[in-house]
Amino acid sequence: MAISAVVVDISRLIVHAVTLFSRDFAMLTNQGGIQLVAAESLVVFAGAFIGSRILKKITMRAIQAVVGMMLIVLSIAMGAGIL
């Protein structure tokens, strides 16, 4: 499971890097773009690592409860005209 998350994250990082670096590399280095990509890389791998540990402990009932609450919040927001 963690391997597939890392593969997806690496492909996402490649797309972000190509998009950022194709625009203007000099602007990115002056405005901290390299630090942004480095921070993104660290957060991506930390998220995959932590997610693989937490995923083993989550039950289907917990997922159903979270999805149910999100649907209720979404329906209230749509009914109120926020979304």
N, C-alpha and C positions, 0 to 999 in steps of 0.2 A: 504494500500500500504506500509506504513512504517513498519507494523508488518511483512510482508513477507520479507522485506529487512533485518530486524533484525534477523529473523529466518535463512535466508541464511548466514548472517554474523556470527551468532553464530556457525553454522555448519562449516564454513570456519575456524573460530578460533579454534574449536575443532580439526580439521585436522592438522592445523599448530602446535598446542600445542603437539599433540601426536607425530607428526613427529620430532619436536625439542627435546622433552623430552625423546623420546625413544633412541636417539643416545647416548648422554652423558650428564646427568644432571649436573654433576660437572663442565664440560667445559662451559656449558651455564651460570651457576651462576658466574663463574670467568670472562667470556668474555661479560657479560651484556645481556645475552639472556632473563632474566626475564624482564628487562627494555624494551627490544624489543617487547615482548609479551604484556606488559602493554601499550606501546605506540600504538601498532597495535589495541588493544581493544578500546582505546580512539578514534582513528581516524576512526575506523569502525562505531562506534555509532554516532560520529559527522557527518560522511558522510551520514548515514541513516537519521538523523534528518534534516540536511540541504537539502538533496535531496528531502525529502518529502515536504518541504516548497517550493522549487524551481519548483518541478514537476507540481504544481497547476498553475503556471504562464506560462509554456512553451506551445506554440501552435504547431499544426501539421506542419504548414508551416516552423517554425523554425527548427524542426527535419529534414524535407525534405532538407532544405538548408544546414544544417550541414552534413548530409549524402552525399549529392551531392558534396560538397567541399572535403570531405574525399575521395570519389571515384576518383575525379579528381587528387588529390595529390597522391593517391595510383597508379593510372595509369601512371602518370608522372614518379614516382619512379621506377615502373616496366619497363617502356620504356627506362629509363636511365640506367637500369641494377643495380640499387641500391638494389632492393629487388629481 
